[in-house]
Amino acid sequence: MAAASGLLLGTLRAGDHLVLSDVCYAGMAELGRDTIPGFGIEVTTADFSNLDAVQSAVRPNTRLLWAESPCNPILRLTDIAAVAQIARRAGAALVVDSTLATPVVTRPLALGADWVVHSLTKYLNGHGDALGGVVIGERAGLAKLRQHALIHFGGALSPFNAWLIRRGIHTLSFRMRAHAEGAMAVAAHLESHQRVHRVIYPGLPSHPQYELARRQMTSFSGMLTFQVKGDGAEVARQFACRARVFTCAVSLGKQRSLVFYLPTEDLLRSSFTLSGPALESCRSFAGDGIFRVSVGLEDPYDLCRDLDRILDA
Ligand SMILES: Cc1ncc(COP(=O)(O)O)c(C=O)c1O
């Protein structure tokens, strides 16, 4: 978040306008809703899976468009090349938070984005033991940002965290292959389970944007969500009591599989202010509540047996 806020406050001035994805990492959504407007920067949220909605949100003073693909937590995708064109026509820059995809899976700069942001805390480090963030972009712009983000705002990475993250990055491509294989196996298993209402995984043909996923992602990463039939809170309790391989926890992208339950009403109360078609679009991915799963590096067989133990209880 230090990288993200350094980029926002390093590139925007009072009087500028930001178009922010209406569903994104909660910390980012809340920063855009509660903090950024206090600096005199106007913020409009838009459904970045809907190109007309993004186009309509753009104004003459729009300087930045902020997409997240896949977006946390509902795994809706943004057509990065198409949104980059909207940004270019508006004379604005496009930022893509590609944390959930990683550079192994999606290359936003090659698709026309101006800036890419990653939480290094997640897949790039890969072991859940260090915090960090990165902004990627052209050299001159980065030099300016470095001064704001590092010196003025103090968002400096500790040397030990930098060392851990650098060590993690060496195995990124191998880990991403295993995360994607595991996620595909778990997604297919869940999709065939009688207790499961719906699975959202970009690698499944049932994902509403499967064609875009195939075009834009070289594999499908390790994040999936699922909805259960009946009481999600009760299934969440079963996870807490019975899981042996999964850990019930937030965060994502580490070697261990993580799961947690997010009731949609809670999300709408705490982080996302949505109405009309934007609310319908969010609900079409999230239903009444999702289990967000970060598939780790365990044997998919063990993960599926763990899920059966919980869902069949
Ligand atoms: C997509 C995305 N971007 C940014 C962040 C913020 O990362 P950090 O916790 O490293 O500040 C998160 C955290 O979950 C995230 O999921």
The ligand as an SDF file (V2000), in Angstrom:
LIG
                    3D

 16 16  0  0  0  0  0  0  0  0999 V2000
   -4.5540   -6.7760   -5.1390 C   0  0  0  0  0  0  0  0  0  0  0  0
   -3.8500   -6.2420   -3.9190 C   0  0  0  0  0  0  0  0  0  0  0  0
   -3.1500   -5.1040   -4.0100 N   0  0  0  0  0  0  0  0  0  0  0  0
   -2.5170   -4.5800   -2.9430 C   0  0  0  0  0  0  0  0  0  0  0  0
   -2.5650   -5.1890   -1.7110 C   0  0  0  0  0  0  0  0  0  0  0  0
   -1.8520   -4.5630   -0.5450 C   0  0  0  0  0  0  0  0  0  0  0  0
   -0.7390   -5.2980   -0.2450 O   0  0  0  0  0  0  0  0  0  0  0  0
    0.0820   -5.1550    1.1050 P   0  0  0  0  0  0  0  0  0  0  0  0
   -0.6810   -5.9440    2.1350 O   0  0  0  0  0  0  0  0  0  0  0  0
    1.3870   -5.7960    0.7530 O   0  0  0  0  0  0  0  0  0  0  0  0
    0.1880   -3.7070    1.4420 O   0  0  0  0  0  0  0  0  0  0  0  0
   -3.2810   -6.3820   -1.5690 C   0  0  0  0  0  0  0  0  0  0  0  0
   -3.3740   -7.0560   -0.2710 C   0  0  0  0  0  0  0  0  0  0  0  0
   -4.0930   -8.0080   -0.0900 O   0  0  0  0  0  0  0  0  0  0  0  0
   -3.9470   -6.9220   -2.7040 C   0  0  0  0  0  0  0  0  0  0  0  0
   -4.6520   -8.0580   -2.6310 O   0  0  0  0  0  0  0  0  0  0  0  0
  1  2  1  0
  2  3  1  0
  2 15  2  0
  3  4  2  0
  4  5  1  0
  5  6  1  0
  5 12  2  0
  6  7  1  0
  7  8  1  0
  8  9  2  0
  8 10  1  0
  8 11  1  0
 12 13  1  0
 12 15  1  0
 13 14  2  0
 15 16  1  0
M  END
$$$$
